[in-house]
Amino acid sequence: MARLFQPFSNNPLSNYELFYLYKQSHKQWNYVRLCIFVLAMVAAVTPLWLYMDMNQTPTLLVMAVVIYLAHVVVGMRTMLLAINAVTREQRVGTWESLILTGIDAWRIVWGKWWGVVRYVWKDHALMALPRIGLAFGSGAAFA
């Protein structure tokens, strides 16, 4: 598995982007991320304390909306970080310098994207847990 991601991990731009994102991380986002995750987990564990049957379809719908809204927030944050990674180079005026190093533009963009993915992978992994709860609730309601 490590060999699969080796071309991305060996990219110096990927390591620089990851370093930059950790350096620029804000404490406020950590609190927002925690609140979103807790809200999604509360929705996900609803089937543990509420019997899910066909009469609980509105509850299941609320669970799905809350969990998928949390997914949308995490996904939008990932996309905004990736867009900012490239536009920041253009804004600061270092994009031309990066091109002059001999690294092609696709490798630059892929390196920046991989840095962003390495930065946000924990958020996406945590968002998989509420989906498991939603699957459990859906299975119990429609079984």
Secondary structure, 3 states (H helix, E strand, C coil): CCCCCHHHHCCHHHHHHHHHHHHHCCHHHHHHHHHHHHHHHHHHCHHHHCCCCHHHHHHHHHHHHHHHHHHHHHHHHHHHHHHHHHHHHHHHCCHHHHHHCCCCHHHHHHHHHHHHHHHHHHHHHHCHHHHHHHHHHHHHHCC
